[in-house]
Amino acid sequence: MSLLKNMMISASILTLFTSSLAAKTVVDTWELVSDEDDVASYIKPNSEGGLVSIRGIGTVSATTQQTLKVLQNLEETPQWSPYLSEIRVLEDRGNAGLVTYIRMAAPWPVSDRYFITIRTVEQLADGGFLLRQKSVEHPRAHWLHDDQILGTMNYSSIQVNPSSDGQGSKIVMESSSDPKGDIPQAIINRSQRSAALDFFRGLRQQIRKKIAQGSL
């Protein structure tokens, strides 16, 4: 094989490697879109491009167990969680988690979206916990709704750890989902930029309410 041909092959391999590395850098890099109310909000493109994933980092004035109690109260979650109009348990799979129906309200004439997810909670060594959700792979027929559009929750996680001062909890939340249907991606991505901040504001308000009621 000639020297020129060897050089061309090497250059091609180098180009493929650097292109792959650049693509991975884009996917793995979170973009800070706001830092408001002590909440850092980030977005990044999903691995397949198009829609964005979100991340929010902030604190709450509650212990990890108090925070878990609020997050696990599914009946009251629609009172404070943005856009969430209904959540209920469809099936308890024990250690494997809870199968839940999550309905997200949409303004007319857009159809409401819903997700069928598996929800698990893992206790962490420092007294914190990790709550995970993702769409079930094959939702059962009797869980489906003809009047709504079934979306896909690629993943959702909420990690809660004791704060360094011991007076509250640090939270890192991430989410990646696809509401499906015909909503333009630009509109979806625009709304995602404030989703983490809206989540923290709602959660903090609910925690203050429950503490004032003496139920935490």
C-alpha positions as CSV (number, residue, x, y, z in Angstrom):
1,M,0.0,0.0,0.0
2,S,1.4,3.4,-1.0
3,L,2.4,6.0,1.5
4,L,-0.2,8.4,0.1
5,K,-3.0,5.8,0.6
6,N,-1.8,5.2,4.2
7,M,-1.9,8.9,4.9
8,M,-5.5,9.2,3.4
9,I,-6.7,6.3,5.6
10,S,-5.2,7.7,8.7
11,A,-6.7,11.1,8.0
12,S,-10.2,9.5,7.5
13,I,-9.9,7.6,10.8
14,L,-8.8,10.8,12.6
15,T,-11.8,12.7,11.1
16,L,-14.2,10.0,12.2
17,F,-12.7,10.0,15.7
18,T,-12.8,13.8,16.2
19,S,-16.3,14.0,14.8
20,S,-17.5,11.3,17.2
21,L,-15.8,13.1,20.1
22,A,-17.3,16.4,19.1
23,A,-20.8,14.8,18.9
24,K,-20.3,13.2,22.3
25,T,-19.2,16.6,23.8
26,V,-22.4,18.2,22.5
27,V,-24.6,15.5,24.0
28,D,-22.8,15.4,27.3
29,T,-22.6,19.2,27.9
30,W,-25.4,20.9,29.8
31,E,-26.2,24.5,28.9
32,L,-27.1,26.8,31.8
33,V,-30.3,28.7,30.8
34,S,-31.1,30.4,34.1
35,D,-29.9,30.8,37.7
36,E,-32.9,32.2,39.6
37,D,-34.3,31.6,43.1
38,D,-31.2,29.6,44.0
39,V,-32.1,27.1,41.2
40,A,-29.6,26.4,38.4
41,S,-31.6,25.3,35.3
42,Y,-29.9,23.4,32.4
43,I,-30.8,21.9,29.1
44,K,-29.0,19.7,26.6
45,P,-30.0,18.0,23.3
46,N,-31.2,14.4,23.5
47,S,-28.8,12.0,22.0
48,E,-30.9,11.7,18.9
49,G,-31.2,15.6,18.7
50,G,-34.4,17.6,18.5
51,L,-36.0,17.7,21.9
52,V,-34.0,18.7,24.9
53,S,-33.4,17.1,28.3
54,I,-33.6,19.3,31.5
55,R,-31.7,19.4,34.7
56,G,-32.3,21.5,37.8
57,I,-30.1,21.9,40.9
58,G,-31.3,23.5,44.0
59,T,-32.1,23.1,47.7
60,V,-35.2,22.9,49.9
61,S,-35.7,23.7,53.6
62,A,-36.6,20.2,54.6
63,T,-34.9,17.0,55.6
64,T,-34.5,14.2,53.0
65,Q,-37.3,12.2,54.7
66,Q,-39.7,15.2,54.7
67,T,-38.9,15.8,51.0
68,L,-39.5,12.1,50.2
69,K,-42.8,12.2,52.1
70,V,-44.0,15.1,49.9
71,L,-42.8,13.5,46.6
72,Q,-44.4,10.2,47.5
73,N,-47.8,11.8,48.2
74,L,-49.1,11.1,44.7
75,E,-52.7,12.3,45.6
76,E,-51.5,15.8,46.4
77,T,-48.7,16.1,43.7
78,P,-51.1,17.7,41.1
79,Q,-51.6,20.5,43.6
80,W,-48.0,21.8,43.2
81,S,-46.3,20.0,40.3
82,P,-46.5,22.2,37.1
83,Y,-48.8,21.0,34.3
84,L,-49.6,17.8,36.2
85,S,-53.4,17.3,36.4
86,E,-53.6,13.7,37.6
87,I,-51.4,10.9,38.8
88,R,-52.5,7.5,40.1
89,V,-51.1,4.0,40.8
90,L,-52.1,1.4,38.2
91,E,-50.1,-1.5,39.7
92,D,-47.9,-2.1,42.7
93,R,-45.0,-4.4,41.7
94,G,-43.4,-4.5,45.1
95,N,-39.6,-4.0,45.0
96,A,-39.8,-3.5,41.3
97,G,-41.8,-0.2,41.8
98,L,-45.1,1.3,41.1
99,V,-46.7,1.5,37.7
100,T,-48.3,5.0,37.5
101,Y,-50.6,6.9,35.1
102,I,-49.5,10.6,34.7
103,R,-51.7,13.1,32.9
104,M,-50.4,16.4,31.8
105,A,-52.9,19.1,31.0
106,A,-52.7,20.9,27.7
107,P,-54.5,24.1,26.5
108,W,-57.3,23.7,24.0
109,P,-57.2,22.6,21.2
110,V,-54.1,20.5,22.1
111,S,-54.9,17.1,23.5
112,D,-53.7,16.2,27.0
113,R,-50.7,14.0,27.2
114,Y,-50.3,11.0,29.5
115,F,-47.5,8.7,30.5
116,I,-47.5,5.1,31.8
117,T,-44.3,4.9,34.0
118,I,-42.5,2.6,36.4
119,R,-41.5,4.5,39.5
120,T,-38.8,3.3,41.9
121,V,-37.1,4.7,45.0
122,E,-33.6,3.8,46.1
123,Q,-32.3,4.7,49.6
124,L,-28.8,6.2,49.6
125,A,-26.0,5.7,52.1
126,D,-26.0,9.3,53.3
127,G,-29.7,9.2,54.2
128,G,-30.8,10.6,50.9
129,F,-32.7,8.8,48.1
130,L,-33.0,8.5,44.4
131,L,-36.4,8.5,42.8
132,R,-36.5,7.3,39.2
133,Q,-39.3,7.1,36.6
134,K,-39.4,6.0,33.0
135,S,-42.1,4.8,30.6
136,V,-43.0,1.1,30.7
137,E,-42.0,-0.7,27.6
138,H,-45.3,-2.4,26.8
139,P,-48.3,-0.6,28.4
140,R,-51.3,-2.9,28.9
141,A,-54.3,-2.2,26.7
142,H,-56.6,-1.3,29.6
143,W,-54.2,1.4,30.7
144,L,-54.5,3.3,27.4
145,H,-56.8,6.3,26.7
146,D,-58.2,7.1,23.2
147,D,-58.9,10.8,24.1
148,Q,-55.3,11.5,25.1
149,I,-51.9,11.1,23.4
150,L,-49.5,8.6,25.0
151,G,-46.1,10.2,25.4
152,T,-42.7,8.6,26.2
153,M,-40.8,9.4,29.4
154,N,-37.2,8.4,28.5
155,Y,-36.1,8.9,32.0
156,S,-36.8,11.1,35.1
157,S,-34.7,11.2,38.2
158,I,-34.8,13.2,41.5
159,Q,-31.8,12.7,43.7
160,V,-32.1,14.2,47.2
161,N,-29.1,14.4,49.6
162,P,-28.7,16.1,53.0
163,S,-27.3,19.6,52.5
164,S,-23.8,20.3,53.8
165,D,-25.1,22.5,56.7
166,G,-27.6,19.8,57.8
167,Q,-30.4,22.2,57.6
168,G,-32.1,21.1,54.4
169,S,-31.7,19.0,51.3
170,K,-29.9,19.4,48.0
171,I,-31.8,18.2,45.0
172,V,-30.7,17.3,41.5
173,M,-33.5,16.6,39.1
174,E,-33.3,15.5,35.5
175,S,-35.9,14.6,32.9
176,S,-36.1,13.6,29.2
177,S,-39.5,13.0,27.6
178,D,-41.3,13.2,24.3
179,P,-45.0,14.3,24.3
180,K,-45.5,12.9,20.8
181,G,-48.1,14.3,18.5
182,D,-47.8,17.4,16.3
183,I,-46.6,20.0,18.8
184,P,-43.6,21.8,17.2
185,Q,-40.3,20.9,18.9
186,A,-39.4,24.6,19.2
187,I,-42.5,25.2,21.4
188,I,-41.7,22.2,23.6
189,N,-38.1,23.1,24.0
190,R,-39.0,26.7,24.9
191,S,-41.3,25.5,27.7
192,Q,-38.6,23.1,29.0
193,R,-36.3,26.0,29.8
194,S,-38.4,27.0,32.8
195,A,-39.6,23.5,33.8
196,A,-36.9,22.9,36.5
197,L,-37.5,26.3,38.1
198,D,-41.3,25.7,38.1
199,F,-40.7,22.3,39.8
200,F,-38.6,23.7,42.6
201,R,-41.0,26.6,43.2
202,G,-43.9,24.2,43.5
203,L,-42.1,21.8,45.7
204,R,-40.8,24.5,48.0
205,Q,-44.3,25.9,48.3
206,Q,-45.8,22.5,49.1
207,I,-43.1,21.8,51.8
208,R,-43.8,25.2,53.5
209,K,-47.5,24.4,53.4
210,K,-47.1,20.9,55.0
211,I,-44.7,22.2,57.6
212,A,-47.2,25.0,58.5
213,Q,-49.9,22.4,58.8
214,G,-47.7,20.3,61.1
215,S,-48.0,17.3,58.8
216,L,-44.2,17.0,58.0
